[in-house]
């Protein structure tokens, strides 16, 4: 349990950096370049993805597999978490499109929870 708490805190701290990168990209794409919310969201998550993999592998889930299979599992987990993010975003946009930036934040929270669980138990699992 203690290890899970440490991992959750570390995942959260790494996530702060990824969130700054991702949300900053989303805001820039949406407000400066006038891109639609979904395109902005895709760009934001693409910007933080590589950083997330390497920092979480090195810091959060030390001792986890460092092979190509871990990178592939990371991409699968990302796709699932991002799918949850996008479903939430699209659902909320259909209700109140004028609150697009707020909905981006809500969708990011869903993404983070799903991605942590998948990272711990699927991507960076330590072999017995």
N, C-alpha and C positions, 0 to 999 in steps of 0.2 A: 504494500500500500504506500509506503514511504517513497519508493521509487516512482510510482505512478504520480504522486503529488509533485515530486521534483520534475518529472517529465512534463507534466501539465504546466507548471510554472515556466519551465524553459521553453516549451512550445509556445506559450503565451508571449514570452519576451521576444523570441524569434519572430513571432507573428506580428508584434508591434512594428518591427522594421518592415516586414513584408506588407503590412497594412499601410504604412506610410508610403511605401513604393507604389503599391497597387491603387490605393485610394487617391494618392496624388496624381497618378496617371489618369484615373477615371475623371477626376475633377478637371484636369487640364484638357483632356480629350473632349469632354462634354461642354465645358464653358468657354474655352479658348478656341478650340477647333470646330465646335458645333456638331460634333459627332453624336449619333443617337445613343441612348443609354445602354443598349445591349452591346453595341460595338465598343463603347467606352469601357464597359465591364470586361469584355474579352481582352482588350489591351491592358487593362490594369492587372488582371490575373496573370497574363503572360509575362508581364514585367517582374513579378515577384516569384515566379515558379522556380527558376534555377537557384536563386538565392535560398529559397525555402528548403530545397532538397539538400544542398550542401551544408547549410547551417544546422538543420535538424539531424542530419546524419552524423555530423561531427560533434555536436553539442548535446542535443536533446536525447538522442537514442544511441549513446556511445556503446560500442560493442556489437552493434547490429551489423548485418551483412553489408559488405561494400562491393558486391558484385553487380553485374549488369541486371540481374533479375530484380534486385532492389530498386533500381532506377525504373524498370518497367512496372513494378508494383506501385511505385510512387506515381507514375503517370496514370495508372488505372484508378488509384485512390483519388487522385486529383480530379479525374474525369467524373467520378461519382459525386465527390463533394461539390465540384463546380456545377454539376447537373442539379443538385439540390439548391445551390445558390441561384442559378438561373430560373428554376421553377418558382422559387419564392419571389424573385425580382419581377418576373413576368406577371405573376398573380397579383402582386401589390400594384404594379403599374396599371393593370387593367381596372383597378379600383380608383386610384388617384394618381394619374400620370404627372400632375404638377409637383408631386413630392418625390420625384425621381432620385435625388441625392439622398434623402432620408431612407428610401427603400434600398438603395445600394448598401447603406450601413447595416440594415436589418439582414439583408441577404448575406453579408459578410459574416455575421455572427453565426448563422446557420452553417455556412461553409466551414468555419473554424471548428465547430463542434464535431461535425461529420469527419473532417479531415484528421483531427486528433485521434479519434477512435480508430479510424482506418490505419493511420500511421503507426500507432502503438501495437495493434493486434495483427496487422497484415503487412505493411511495408517494411518496418524496421524491427520486426520480431527477432528475438534472439533465439537461435537454435538451442534446443535442450541438450 
